[in-house]
Amino acid sequence: MKKLIVLAALALSPVFSAQEMVNKPVQSYQTAQYQAKRKAFVENLLSKMTLDEKIGQLNLPTSGDFTTGQAQSSDIGKKVEQGLVGGLFNIKGAEKIKAVQKVAIEKSRLKIPLIFGMDVIHGYETTFPIPLGLAASWDMNLVQQSARVAAKEASSDGINWTFSPMVDISREPRWGRVSEGSGEDPYLGSEISKNMVYGYQGKDLSAGNTILACVKHFALYGAGEAGRDYNTVDMSHVRMFNEYFPPYKSAVDAGVASVMASFNEVDGVPATGNKWLQTDVLRKLWNFKGFVVTDYTGINEMIEHGMGDLQQVSALALKAGIDMDMVGEGFLTTLKKSLDEGKVTQAEIDMAARRILEAKYDLGLFDDPYRYGDAKLAAKEVYNMENRNIARSAAAQSMVLLKNENQVLPLKKSGTVAVIGPLVNNSLNMAGTWSVATKHAASVSLMQGLQANYGKEVKFLSAKGANIDYDAKLEDIYAAHGKKTDRDNRSKEELLKEAVDVANKADVIVLAIGESAEMSGESSSRTEITIPQSQVDLLNELKKTGKPIAMVLYTGRPLALTNVKDIPDAIVNAWFAGSEAGNAISDVLFGKVNPSGKLPMTFPRSLGQVPIYYNAKNTGRPLSQDKVDKCVYERFRSNYMDECNTPLYPFGYGLSYTKFSYSDMSVSNPNPKGNQTIQAVVTVTNSGNYDGAEVVQLYIRDIVGSITRPVKELKGFQKIFLKKGESKKVVFDITPESLKFYNGELKLDWEPGEFDIMIGTSSDKVRNSKINWTKE
Ligand code: NOJ
């Protein structure tokens, strides 16, 4: 019998208790009383500081991770002693951090504590899926929880500032850093952005187990030309405000304590020296109150951008609104001279120093400079079983089932399974990009996961089958930062033969192919977004065995899978799933977890379609939907002669082992007026054979506007859990807030008229209701 349940509230997360969740953080440091106290403290301190000491607060070197004993003797140690350092980043370990803090507190004149930053991007030692994967979970409790776990681990080990969340919207899969963000959508990106900030910062930044978040890279870093890292960006302000800015603003609205400037230029001025961006938009328009840090040598790089010499670009950055200089020491070495020459003002230097001191005050460091980092606490907090279980669950939730034919998945818990692929026994590549603190050796490889979880019932055989790439030099470049891929020097034929032999002994093949971890991430742009040929050849060879193939895809970006998608029976996109990758993949393959991930970024058919994204404009010559669906070419329409318009897998797409059917969509009022709230309702039924979770997506199209509007925009989603046979009524509240956009004058407002209200299982499969919303 089917049960009908009305679901009004947000996502159901089967995994976590909500107890620790912070939904509306009332940050103590926002009250007037707190601010008056902080002001008195900081102004008093500033009045005692020399110019050098003030400039010193703006200096953020990297440590090179010296050992404990070197803290004092190193060059940085000396600078700390002289008060010429505001913070340090990427030192790992409570004891080491304490030793440096000790130098600041015991040897520097004013005993100003340092802040300690790190790229804690998707977890600390317990590593979660890469951010693009986490985004695919569409589970905001989980997203927040991942940041909470990361903050607890990192803070117990001495870190009180993370360079996360990275929220750069991107429609460019050539760009390796799409792996670090939440994909292409401003709405989903904004939800994730704020939940990451809540998770890191909690309610109280001085709690000792919360840390400063840093939203980055402000701004538009994901829109570099041709997907080449650090490349030029040029876009209209209307696009910036409507499509690229929302996730940064969402972090600011959530109270993010710091912002990192991006490397790229915006309107012809590098973001690091762009006053319009860092002051007019960020502070004046959005009311940001924290501090802005450059990216790594961002000031110095303005010399190469063609903005002047080090003194000029440092002054430009300070005047633009930059407070802290990461690594380059442009501030440290030139600001005094610029002040003497009248190129910067004392007030500008004071303002930057004030903002750094305020952040330190908020962290409680003036009360207790050793508040963060306690080896005993770290031993309990870091990489404990509870955190690993959360990471395992997050990893399974991030996986996207792209295809499942002949009911190959879930696998049967019996017989023999051939586990084949270049990384099946590799732990080092499981965490993916930005895993500074990851316990790599302990990361669970696919074979380890399968053996540990199902080794008693199932016989697993393994073979490498192919190297990541035929080209050994390229494979070296891919692994240049240390994530070795265990290249096998046997010939291609030998590797294939071994794989085929193993496959012939098995009932089913699990073939794990795709990218290695460092094929995405910073400075990892690719001109091809396909699976390397060595691995495609392996797939084709295994196909000849006639055995069913379940393909596990490792990737940090959307790949063009056109040449492989028809070959395996099933494809699970596992991204880079983190510390617990092998366990989580096993959970999904054997059906312990029914996959529910949905793509946060479009997977194109070919690179030629890029940029391709669901929330595109209609153009004046759109191809009719019928022709789009049938992939029919029409002359003088917006389409390709040699390729369909549709992507391979659209935004929001992802299958389940069960089936969800949508019915009875309706809106509560087709003619709303003014500030009314209406409801869009749909019934979702689990009509398949497994319990499972579904992400129900709400899209809206504004039919006529004063500027052209996208064909659809995500405006809401709910992740619901349905038992086999169960139905739920899903209700979305819609207010004029959902209709707002930045118009030609960059004013945020909504315009009356007709709207399509669409609900569905992915961006391309929706049911539609038309409404007409009038102002009064
Ligand atoms: C450069 C990267 O662009 C940025 O994301 C990172 O936080 C810094 N390096 C510090 O490692």
Residues whose N, C-alpha, C, O or C-beta is under 5 A from the ligand:
A	BS01	NOJ	D119 F163 D295 Y296
